Amino acid sequence: MATLRDKVDDLNNRILQGDILGAFEDYYHDDVVMTDAGQEPRVGKDVNRTYEEAFVNGLTEFRGAEVKGVGVDEEAGKALVEWHFDFTHADYGDQKYDQVAVQTWEDGQVVDEKFYKLIV
């Protein structure tokens, strides 16, 4: 049986390979709540899917992404992933930043994810 760390690593690897939407479908719960720091939470898979699709479809240049670190608490169902992103988006322009995603997992899926961004 796959550990939480295995699932987090698979999710991250799929994102790095460009399978953002497929990974979202497989690993995010129907009632997921996703929150960017300082913003209102997005509640439910349908709302978050629309947000993710708009993000992916708006990418005009992708210069890279990197997982800089991962922390997992198997018992608590928590994962922290430190990312670095560098891309251009039709709506947001040039973006280069580090971000920490704090995930709560239940039954093999993300039920809550909060994003904390540091512009670099």
N, CA and C of each residue as an Amber inpcrd file, in Angstrom:
protein
   360
   0.8440000  -1.1840000   0.0000000   0.0000000   0.0000000   0.0000000
   0.8890000   1.2480000   0.0000000   0.5370000   2.1990000  -0.8190000
   1.3310000   3.4210000  -0.9440000   1.2000000   4.2750000   0.3180000
   2.3150000   4.8360000   0.7280000   2.3180000   5.7460000   1.8710000
   1.8740000   7.1320000   1.4130000   1.6120000   8.0020000   2.3590000
   1.2910000   9.3920000   2.0170000   2.4620000  10.0060000   1.2630000
   3.6730000   9.7260000   1.6980000   4.8530000  10.2680000   0.9970000
   4.8780000   9.8040000  -0.4510000   4.5360000   8.5430000  -0.7050000
   4.4830000   8.0360000  -2.0810000   3.4820000   8.8370000  -2.9100000
   2.3230000   9.1070000  -2.3340000   1.2770000   9.8410000  -3.0590000
   1.6960000  11.2830000  -3.3120000   2.2960000  11.9170000  -2.3190000
   2.7690000  13.2970000  -2.4790000   3.8380000  13.3460000  -3.5730000
   4.7690000  12.4030000  -3.5430000   5.8210000  12.3670000  -4.5660000
   5.2330000  12.1370000  -5.9540000   4.2430000  11.2520000  -6.0690000
   3.6250000  11.0040000  -7.3640000   2.8950000  12.2590000  -7.8620000
   2.1510000  12.9010000  -6.9810000   1.4620000  14.1440000  -7.3450000
   2.4740000  15.1800000  -7.8430000   3.5450000  15.3840000  -7.0970000
   4.5550000  16.3710000  -7.4870000   5.2040000  16.0180000  -8.8170000
   5.5520000  14.7460000  -9.0060000   6.1800000  14.3240000 -10.2580000
   5.2600000  14.5210000 -11.4510000   3.9970000  14.2480000 -11.2680000
   3.0430000  14.4500000 -12.3730000   2.9150000  15.9320000 -12.7190000
   2.9260000  16.7840000 -11.7080000   2.8990000  18.2280000 -11.9680000
   4.1550000  18.6350000 -12.7340000   5.3100000  18.1510000 -12.3020000
   6.5690000  18.4840000 -12.9740000   6.5900000  17.9880000 -14.4210000
   5.8890000  16.8960000 -14.7020000   5.8290000  16.3530000 -16.0580000
   4.7500000  17.0300000 -16.9060000   4.0240000  17.9910000 -16.3260000
   3.0100000  18.7210000 -17.0760000   1.6130000  18.1560000 -16.9730000
   1.4180000  17.1180000 -16.1660000   0.0950000  16.5000000 -16.0170000
  -0.6590000  17.1220000 -14.8360000  -0.7480000  18.4350000 -14.8410000
  -1.3720000  19.1610000 -13.7300000  -2.8360000  18.7700000 -13.5850000
  -3.5700000  18.7860000 -14.6800000  -5.0130000  18.5170000 -14.6030000
  -5.3090000  17.0510000 -14.3080000  -4.5350000  16.1430000 -14.8590000
  -4.7210000  14.7250000 -14.5620000  -4.4290000  14.4110000 -13.1030000
  -3.3560000  15.0050000 -12.5860000  -3.0100000  14.8190000 -11.1770000
  -4.0980000  15.3950000 -10.2800000  -4.6370000  16.5390000 -10.6750000
  -5.7350000  17.1430000  -9.9120000  -6.9180000  16.1840000  -9.8360000
  -7.2850000  15.5950000 -10.9670000  -8.4270000  14.6770000 -10.9930000
  -8.2020000  13.4810000 -10.0790000  -6.9940000  12.9580000 -10.0680000
  -6.7040000  11.7500000  -9.3000000  -6.5190000  11.9970000  -7.8070000
  -5.9690000  13.1380000  -7.4510000  -5.5390000  13.3320000  -6.0670000
  -6.3390000  14.3430000  -5.2550000  -7.3050000  15.0030000  -5.8420000
  -8.0590000  16.0070000  -5.0890000  -9.4890000  15.5440000  -4.8490000
  -9.9320000  15.7060000  -3.6220000 -11.2470000  15.2700000  -3.1590000
 -12.3480000  16.1440000  -3.7720000 -13.5370000  15.5850000  -3.9260000
 -14.6750000  16.3320000  -4.4750000 -15.0050000  17.5840000  -3.6620000
 -14.7330000  17.5560000  -2.3670000 -15.0480000  18.6950000  -1.4930000
 -13.8000000  19.4960000  -1.1130000 -12.7340000  19.4110000  -1.9040000
 -11.4800000  20.0830000  -1.5780000 -11.6800000  21.5900000  -1.4050000
 -10.9340000  22.1390000  -0.4580000 -10.8850000  23.5880000  -0.2300000
  -9.4530000  24.0200000  -0.5100000  -9.3010000  24.9730000  -1.4340000
  -7.9750000  25.4780000  -1.7840000  -7.9560000  26.9840000  -1.5360000
  -6.8670000  27.4520000  -0.8920000  -6.7970000  28.8500000  -0.4990000
  -5.4210000  29.4190000  -0.7970000  -5.3830000  30.4870000  -1.5770000
  -4.1570000  31.2650000  -1.7430000  -4.1210000  32.2870000  -0.6150000
  -2.9640000  32.4400000   0.0330000  -2.8370000  33.3520000   1.1720000
  -3.4300000  34.7200000   0.8330000  -4.2980000  35.2060000   1.7090000
  -4.9150000  36.5140000   1.5240000  -6.1470000  36.5220000   0.6380000
  -6.5390000  35.3610000   0.1240000  -7.6950000  35.2650000  -0.7720000
  -8.8000000  34.4330000  -0.1140000  -9.9890000  34.5480000  -0.6520000
 -11.0990000  33.7170000  -0.1890000 -10.8740000  32.2770000  -0.6380000
 -11.2450000  31.3020000   0.1860000 -11.0940000  29.8890000  -0.2040000
 -11.9570000  29.5500000  -1.4210000 -11.4320000  28.6440000  -2.2470000
 -12.2050000  28.0680000  -3.3470000 -12.6810000  26.7070000  -2.8550000
 -13.9890000  26.4960000  -2.8500000 -14.5770000  25.3110000  -2.2330000
 -15.1600000  24.3940000  -3.2990000 -14.7420000  23.1420000  -3.2760000
 -15.2860000  22.1250000  -4.1690000 -14.3880000  21.8680000  -5.3630000
 -14.4170000  20.6390000  -5.8340000 -13.5670000  20.2300000  -6.9460000
 -13.9240000  20.9490000  -8.2410000 -15.2160000  21.1640000  -8.4960000
 -15.6140000  21.8210000  -9.7410000 -15.0730000  23.2390000  -9.8150000
 -15.1890000  23.9990000  -8.7460000 -14.6900000  25.3780000  -8.7090000
 -13.1740000  25.3850000  -8.8870000 -12.4970000  24.4890000  -8.1890000
 -11.0420000  24.4390000  -8.2660000 -10.5510000  23.9160000  -9.6070000
 -11.2770000  22.9910000 -10.2120000 -10.9290000  22.5110000 -11.5520000
 -10.9690000  23.6650000 -12.5440000 -12.0200000  24.4800000 -12.4870000
 -12.1410000  25.6320000 -13.3760000 -10.9560000  26.5740000 -13.1980000
 -10.5510000  26.8110000 -11.9520000  -9.4060000  27.6630000 -11.6390000
  -8.1240000  27.0600000 -12.2220000  -7.9160000  25.7660000 -12.0230000
  -6.7110000  25.0930000 -12.5200000  -6.6750000  25.0840000 -14.0480000
  -7.8190000  24.8460000 -14.6880000  -7.8770000  24.8470000 -16.1480000
  -7.5250000  26.2280000 -16.6970000  -8.0510000  27.2810000 -16.0740000
  -7.7460000  28.6440000 -16.5150000  -6.2540000  28.9340000 -16.3640000
  -5.6650000  28.4520000 -15.2720000  -4.2300000  28.6500000 -15.0740000
  -3.4440000  27.9520000 -16.1770000  -3.7040000  26.6750000 -16.3850000
  -2.9610000  25.9010000 -17.3820000  -3.1590000  26.4810000 -18.7800000
  -4.3830000  26.8220000 -19.1260000  -4.6720000  27.3380000 -20.4620000
  -4.0890000  28.7270000 -20.6960000  -3.7800000  29.4580000 -19.6200000
  -3.2200000  30.7950000 -19.7450000  -1.7040000  30.8310000 -19.8130000
  -1.0470000  29.6880000 -19.6140000   0.4130000  29.6600000 -19.6860000
   0.8730000  29.9430000 -21.1120000   1.7380000  30.9380000 -21.2640000
   2.2790000  31.2630000 -22.5860000   3.7410000  30.8590000 -22.7200000
   4.4480000  30.7790000 -21.5910000   5.8290000  30.2930000 -21.5780000
   6.0900000  29.6680000 -20.2170000   6.6270000  28.4570000 -20.2400000
   6.9480000  27.7680000 -18.9960000   8.4480000  27.5580000 -18.9550000
   9.1240000  28.2770000 -18.0570000  10.5760000  28.2090000 -17.9710000
  11.0480000  27.1930000 -16.9390000  10.1570000  26.7570000 -16.0440000
  10.5680000  25.7180000 -15.1290000   9.8210000  25.6960000 -13.8170000
   9.9090000  24.5320000 -13.1790000   9.3770000  24.3170000 -11.8310000
  10.3250000  23.3540000 -11.1400000  10.4000000  23.4870000  -9.8400000
  11.2860000  22.6330000  -9.0570000  10.6750000  22.4090000  -7.6830000
  10.7150000  21.1760000  -7.2280000  10.3680000  20.8720000  -5.8440000
  11.6390000  21.0660000  -5.0360000  11.6070000  22.0290000  -4.1180000
  12.7970000  22.3460000  -3.3280000  12.8380000  21.5730000  -2.0130000
  11.6800000  21.1030000  -1.5620000  11.6380000  20.3390000  -0.3300000
  10.2540000  19.7950000  -0.0660000  10.2000000  18.6800000   0.6610000
   8.9350000  18.0300000   1.0010000   9.0110000  17.5700000   2.4550000
   7.9440000  17.8200000   3.1930000   7.8100000  17.2980000   4.5400000
   6.4700000  16.6060000   4.6680000   6.4570000  15.4230000   5.2710000
   5.2240000  14.6460000   5.3950000   5.0860000  14.1420000   6.8220000
   3.8940000  14.3110000   7.3830000   3.5360000  13.7110000   8.6650000
   2.4600000  12.6770000   8.3530000   2.8770000  11.4310000   8.2430000
   1.9690000  10.3470000   7.8510000   0.7780000  10.2440000   8.8010000
   1.0260000  10.3130000  10.1090000  -0.0470000  10.1440000  11.0940000
  -1.0670000  11.2650000  11.0350000  -0.6060000  12.4910000  10.8240000
  -1.5170000  13.6440000  10.8000000  -2.1330000  13.8590000   9.4180000
  -1.6210000  13.1680000   8.3930000  -2.1390000  13.3650000   7.0420000
  -1.7850000  14.7290000   6.4800000  -0.6080000  15.2300000   6.8410000
  -0.1690000  16.5660000   6.4080000   1.0670000  16.4600000   5.5370000
   1.1310000  17.3310000   4.5290000   2.3120000  17.4360000   3.6780000
   2.5890000  18.9030000   3.3970000   3.8670000  19.2400000   3.3570000
   4.3090000  20.5730000   2.9730000   5.2560000  20.4050000   1.7950000
   4.9990000  21.1610000   0.7360000   5.8370000  21.0800000  -0.4520000
   6.3090000  22.4840000  -0.7910000   7.6320000  22.6470000  -0.8590000
   8.2120000  23.9290000  -1.2560000   8.5330000  23.8560000  -2.7410000
   7.9670000  24.7920000  -3.4890000   8.1110000  24.8450000  -4.9430000
   8.8470000  26.1070000  -5.3680000   9.4540000  26.0400000  -6.5500000
   9.9250000  27.2350000  -7.2580000   9.2870000  27.1900000  -8.6430000
   8.7080000  28.3070000  -9.0590000   8.0600000  28.4080000 -10.3660000
   8.6300000  29.5820000 -11.1500000   8.7030000  29.4310000 -12.4750000
   9.1570000  30.4860000 -13.3770000   8.3880000  30.3140000 -14.6890000
   7.4610000  31.2480000 -14.9750000   6.6220000  31.1240000 -16.1660000
   6.0540000  32.4950000 -16.5540000   5.4470000  32.5350000 -17.7340000
   4.6880000  33.7020000 -18.1740000   3.2490000  33.2430000 -18.3910000
   2.3150000  34.0530000 -17.9100000   0.8920000  33.7320000 -17.9970000
   0.1700000  34.8840000 -18.6750000  -0.8080000  34.5570000 -19.5070000
  -1.5610000  35.5770000 -20.2410000  -2.2060000  36.6010000 -19.3120000
  -2.6630000  36.1780000 -18.1330000  -3.3390000  37.0890000 -17.2050000
  -2.4140000  37.7120000 -16.1670000  -1.3390000  37.0170000 -15.8030000
  -0.4820000  37.4600000 -14.6880000   0.8820000  37.9650000 -15.1210000
   1.2280000  37.8200000 -16.4170000   2.5310000  38.2630000 -16.8940000
   3.6460000  37.3370000 -16.4340000   4.8700000  37.9000000 -16.3960000
   6.0240000  37.1200000 -15.9540000   5.9110000  36.8350000 -14.4680000
   6.0940000  35.5750000 -14.1020000   6.0060000  35.1420000 -12.7100000
   7.2370000  34.3160000 -12.3600000   7.8490000  34.6720000 -11.2500000
   8.9790000  33.9020000 -10.7220000   8.8460000  33.9770000  -9.2090000
   8.5490000  32.8310000  -8.5870000   8.3240000  32.8550000  -7.1460000
   8.5290000  31.4840000  -6.5280000   8.7110000  31.5080000  -5.2100000
   8.7280000  30.2960000  -4.4010000   7.3850000  30.2210000  -3.6840000
   6.9190000  29.0270000  -3.4730000   5.6090000  28.8210000  -2.8480000
   5.6530000  27.5740000  -1.9820000   4.9810000  27.6490000  -0.8460000
   4.8060000  26.4650000  -0.0150000   3.3390000  26.0790000  -0.0710000
   3.0810000  24.8190000  -0.4000000   1.7340000  24.2630000  -0.3870000
   1.6040000  23.4030000   0.8680000   0.6010000  23.7150000   1.6860000
   0.3260000  22.9560000   2.9050000  -0.9360000  22.1440000   2.6390000
  -0.7720000  20.8270000   2.5990000  -1.8650000  19.9360000   2.2150000
  -2.3280000  19.0970000   3.3940000  -3.6540000  18.9140000   3.4690000
  -4.2590000  17.9450000   4.3840000  -4.8640000  16.8520000   3.5210000
  -4.4710000  15.6060000   3.7950000  -4.9010000  14.4420000   3.0350000
  -5.8070000  13.5690000   3.8840000  -6.8460000  13.0140000   3.2300000
  -7.7130000  12.0110000   3.8480000  -8.0350000  10.9590000   2.7990000
  -7.9060000   9.7050000   3.1610000  -8.2350000   8.5940000   2.2640000
  -7.5730000   8.7310000   0.8940000  -6.3170000   9.1690000   0.8850000
  -5.5500000   9.2250000  -0.3510000  -5.7900000  10.4310000  -1.2210000
  -6.5380000  11.4270000  -0.7190000  -6.8090000  12.6210000  -1.5170000
  -6.6120000  13.8870000  -0.6850000  -6.2760000  14.9630000  -1.3870000
  -6.1310000  16.2660000  -0.7450000  -7.5290000  16.8190000  -0.4720000
  -7.7940000  17.1440000   0.8010000  -9.0850000  17.7270000   1.1720000
  -8.9600000  19.2150000   1.4720000  -7.7270000  19.6620000   1.7290000
  -7.4880000  21.0860000   2.0080000  -6.0620000  21.4130000   1.5670000
  -5.9090000  22.5410000   0.8880000  -4.5790000  22.9710000   0.4720000
  -4.5070000  24.4830000   0.5610000  -3.4620000  24.9460000   1.2420000
  -3.2170000  26.3760000   1.3940000  -1.8710000  26.6980000   0.7500000
  -1.8200000  27.8250000   0.0270000  -0.6220000  28.2330000  -0.6900000
  -0.0840000  29.5290000  -0.1050000   1.2250000  29.5220000   0.1650000
   1.9160000  30.7020000   0.6850000   3.0340000  31.0300000  -0.2850000
   2.9890000  32.2270000  -0.8740000   3.8920000  32.6030000  -1.9510000
   4.9010000  33.6570000  -1.5040000   6.1570000  33.4880000  -1.9650000
   7.2110000  34.4550000  -1.7440000   7.7410000  34.8420000  -3.1140000
   7.6200000  36.1040000  -3.4750000   8.1300000  36.5840000  -4.7590000
   9.6570000  36.6580000  -4.6600000  10.3520000  36.1360000  -5.6670000
  11.8210000  36.1750000  -5.6580000  12.3390000  36.9460000  -6.8560000
